[in-house]
Amino acid sequence: MTSVTKLTLSRFSRLPLVLPAALMLALLGACAVPKHASESSPQATPEHGSALVASPWALASLAEPGATAWRHYRLPGKKPSEFKYLLLDGRSAMAAAANGSASMLRRVVRVEPAQLGKLNFSWKLPDLIEYADLADKEFDDSPVRMVLTFEGDRSKFSPKNAMLSELAQMLTGEALPYATLMYVWCNLCPPGTVIQNPRTDRIRKLPLESGPTMLNRWLDYERDIRQDFEKAFGEAPGALTSISIMTDTDNTRSRARAYYGALKLTPKK
């Protein structure tokens, strides 16, 4: 082991051996994919194989040219959530079930800043996660997450974020995304709130729903990606590099179910 590697590892010696899912998402699942990278990297573990990739939900979601297939990504040290295609209320849906688990479905895309437009998606949530609190690092679980990652100037990273980026490079061969924006459902924080991840300010969450009022119904959204990014981060976005869905209960060690409708990405003309 080289002295440089020893020094790098020592800098992370005080990090927990099992990282929280939201942070691991930044370090692995939400990492920007190199321009010519393959989806078959060691950290990418597709489940349901061709059945998932060929499902009506997958084929309908983000069908624009240049996007890769959807893949189920496990997070190191985490039990994976389960994803299964079904037809629900006449809609093509991806069912997600978490049981003290965390993983995601991700699709790599490439949308330059000038073309960032609208993202349309829907979800249906039967129940909230008891005790979940997206502002508390010990209870940072969400039954639904829509996760977007962006490029940017990593030279602006704080020393802490630069260290996390180095860790991401070590674990995955990919640097930490410049920014990760999540649409979530929160137990407590009202819509319009910006929640900064308690471990890194490069992950910020926008609650679209709060509390139990809108449970057990399909909710449809159209979001202006640029506008939401600027609200969350206070700057213009870089290129959009991936979109994921994620249902996680690894912090609360509980169960959750959620249903995601097809996604549509409409570039700005």
C-alpha positions in Angstrom: 0.0 0.0 0.0 1.4 3.3 -1.0 1.9 6.2 1.5 -0.7 8.2 -0.5 -3.2 5.5 -0.2 -2.5 5.1 3.6 -3.0 8.9 4.0 -6.2 8.8 2.1 -7.6 5.9 4.0 -6.6 7.5 7.3 -8.7 10.6 6.5 -11.8 8.4 6.4 -11.0 6.3 9.5 -13.6 8.2 11.5 -16.4 7.6 9.0 -18.9 4.8 10.0 -18.2 1.4 8.4 -21.9 1.4 7.2 -22.8 4.7 5.8 -26.3 6.1 5.8 -28.2 5.5 2.5 -28.6 9.1 1.6 -24.8 9.6 1.8 -24.0 6.3 0.2 -26.4 7.4 -2.6 -24.1 10.4 -3.2 -21.0 8.3 -2.9 -22.2 5.5 -5.2 -25.6 5.4 -6.6 -25.8 9.1 -7.6 -22.3 9.3 -8.8 -21.8 10.9 -12.2 -21.0 8.2 -14.8 -17.9 8.8 -17.0 -18.7 9.6 -20.5 -17.9 6.2 -21.9 -18.7 4.1 -18.7 -20.6 0.9 -18.9 -23.7 0.1 -16.8 -22.1 -3.2 -15.9 -19.7 -1.9 -13.3 -19.1 -4.1 -10.2 -21.2 -1.8 -8.1 -24.2 -2.0 -10.5 -26.3 -5.1 -9.7 -29.3 -5.4 -12.0 -32.3 -7.3 -10.5 -35.2 -8.7 -12.4 -32.8 -8.6 -15.4 -34.5 -8.2 -18.8 -37.9 -8.3 -17.2 -37.2 -4.9 -15.6 -35.5 -3.4 -18.6 -38.2 -4.5 -20.9 -41.2 -3.6 -18.7 -43.7 -1.1 -20.0 -42.8 1.2 -17.1 -39.1 1.2 -18.0 -39.7 1.6 -21.8 -42.1 4.5 -21.2 -39.9 6.3 -18.7 -37.3 8.7 -20.1 -37.4 7.2 -23.5 -35.4 10.0 -25.2 -32.4 9.0 -27.3 -29.1 8.7 -25.5 -30.4 7.4 -22.2 -29.2 4.1 -20.9 -31.5 1.3 -19.6 -32.8 1.4 -16.1 -30.7 -0.6 -13.6 -31.2 -1.7 -10.0 -28.2 -0.4 -8.0 -27.3 -1.9 -4.6 -25.6 0.3 -2.0 -22.6 -1.3 -0.2 -23.5 -2.5 3.2 -27.2 -2.0 2.6 -29.9 -4.6 2.2 -31.5 -3.8 -1.2 -35.1 -2.7 -1.5 -37.3 -4.6 -4.0 -38.6 -3.3 -7.3 -41.3 -4.9 -9.4 -43.3 -3.8 -12.4 -47.1 -4.0 -12.1 -50.3 -2.4 -13.5 -52.0 -0.4 -10.8 -55.2 1.5 -11.2 -54.8 1.2 -15.0 -51.3 2.7 -14.8 -47.9 1.2 -15.6 -46.1 1.4 -12.2 -42.9 0.4 -10.5 -43.6 -0.9 -7.1 -40.9 -0.4 -4.5 -40.8 -2.2 -1.1 -38.3 -1.4 1.6 -37.7 -3.4 4.8 -34.8 -1.9 6.7 -33.3 -1.5 3.2 -32.1 1.0 0.6 -31.3 0.8 -3.1 -32.5 2.5 -6.3 -33.3 2.3 -9.9 -31.1 4.6 -12.0 -31.0 5.7 -15.6 -28.1 7.6 -16.9 -29.0 10.6 -19.1 -27.2 13.6 -20.6 -29.1 16.9 -20.7 -27.0 20.0 -21.2 -27.9 23.1 -19.1 -29.4 25.0 -22.0 -31.8 22.1 -22.7 -33.0 21.6 -19.1 -36.8 21.7 -19.2 -39.6 19.8 -17.4 -39.8 16.6 -15.5 -43.2 14.9 -15.3 -43.7 12.0 -12.9 -46.2 10.5 -10.5 -46.3 8.4 -7.3 -48.7 6.8 -5.0 -48.0 6.3 -1.3 -50.0 4.0 1.0 -48.4 5.0 4.3 -45.7 7.3 5.8 -42.6 6.0 7.5 -43.1 6.4 11.2 -40.4 8.5 12.9 -38.7 9.4 9.6 -37.2 12.9 9.5 -35.3 14.1 6.5 -33.6 16.8 8.4 -32.2 14.4 11.0 -29.2 12.2 9.9 -30.3 9.4 12.2 -33.8 9.2 10.7 -33.2 10.3 7.1 -35.6 7.9 5.3 -38.2 8.7 2.7 -40.8 6.3 1.2 -40.4 8.1 -2.2 -37.4 9.9 -3.7 -36.9 11.2 -7.2 -33.2 11.8 -7.5 -31.4 14.0 -10.0 -27.6 14.5 -10.3 -25.8 17.3 -12.0 -22.3 18.2 -13.1 -20.5 21.3 -11.9 -17.2 22.8 -10.9 -15.9 20.5 -8.1 -13.0 22.9 -7.4 -15.6 24.8 -5.5 -16.1 21.9 -3.0 -15.4 22.5 0.6 -12.6 20.4 2.2 -15.3 18.1 3.6 -17.0 17.6 0.2 -13.6 17.2 -1.5 -12.9 14.4 1.0 -16.2 12.7 0.3 -15.5 13.0 -3.4 -12.2 11.2 -2.9 -14.0 8.5 -1.0 -16.5 8.1 -3.8 -13.6 7.8 -6.2 -12.1 5.1 -4.1 -15.3 3.1 -3.7 -16.7 3.4 -7.2 -14.1 4.9 -9.6 -16.5 7.9 -10.0 -16.3 11.3 -8.4 -19.1 12.7 -6.1 -21.7 14.5 -8.2 -21.3 18.2 -8.1 -25.0 18.4 -6.9 -27.8 16.0 -6.1 -31.4 17.3 -6.0 -34.1 15.1 -4.6 -37.9 15.4 -4.7 -39.3 13.7 -1.6 -42.3 13.2 0.7 -41.6 14.4 4.2 -43.5 13.7 7.5 -42.9 17.1 8.8 -41.4 19.7 6.5 -44.0 21.6 4.3 -43.8 21.7 0.5 -41.5 24.6 -0.6 -38.9 23.8 2.1 -35.3 23.2 1.1 -33.8 20.5 3.3 -30.0 20.3 3.2 -28.5 16.9 3.9 -27.0 16.9 7.3 -23.8 15.3 6.1 -23.1 17.2 2.8 -24.6 20.3 1.4 -24.2 18.8 -2.1 -27.4 16.9 -1.5 -30.6 19.0 -1.1 -34.2 17.9 -0.9 -37.4 19.5 -1.9 -40.5 18.1 -0.2 -43.5 17.9 -2.6 -45.8 16.5 0.0 -46.0 16.6 3.8 -47.9 14.4 6.2 -50.7 11.9 5.5 -53.3 14.1 3.8 -52.5 12.9 0.2 -51.9 9.2 0.9 -53.5 6.5 -1.2 -54.0 8.4 -4.4 -51.9 9.0 -7.5 -50.2 12.4 -7.5 -48.9 13.9 -10.7 -46.2 16.5 -10.9 -44.6 18.7 -13.5 -41.4 20.3 -12.2 -39.2 22.9 -13.8 -35.7 21.4 -13.3 -33.7 24.6 -13.7 -36.0 26.6 -11.4 -36.0 23.9 -8.7 -32.2 23.6 -8.8 -31.7 27.3 -8.5 -34.1 27.4 -5.5 -32.2 24.6 -3.8 -28.6 25.5 -4.6 -28.8 29.2 -5.3 -26.9 28.9 -8.6 -27.5 27.8 -12.2 -27.4 24.0 -12.8 -24.8 22.1 -14.8 -25.7 19.2 -17.1 -28.2 16.6 -15.8 -26.4 13.2 -15.6 -28.8 10.8 -14.0 -32.4 10.2 -12.7 -33.2 7.6 -10.1 -36.1 6.5 -7.9 -35.4 5.3 -4.4 -37.4 4.0 -1.4 -35.4 3.6 1.8 -35.9 2.6 5.4 -32.4 1.7 6.4 -32.2 4.3 9.2 -35.6 3.7 10.8 -35.3 -0.1 10.3 -39.0 -0.1 9.2 -41.1 -1.1 6.2 -42.4 1.1 3.4 -44.2 0.6 0.1 -44.5 3.0 -2.8 -45.6 3.1 -6.4 -43.9 5.2 -9.1 -45.6 6.1 -12.4 -43.7 6.6 -15.7 -41.4 9.5 -16.0 -41.2 12.0 -18.8 -38.3 14.4 -19.4 -39.1 17.2 -21.8 -35.9 19.2 -22.9 -36.2 22.9 -23.3 -36.6 23.9 -27.0 
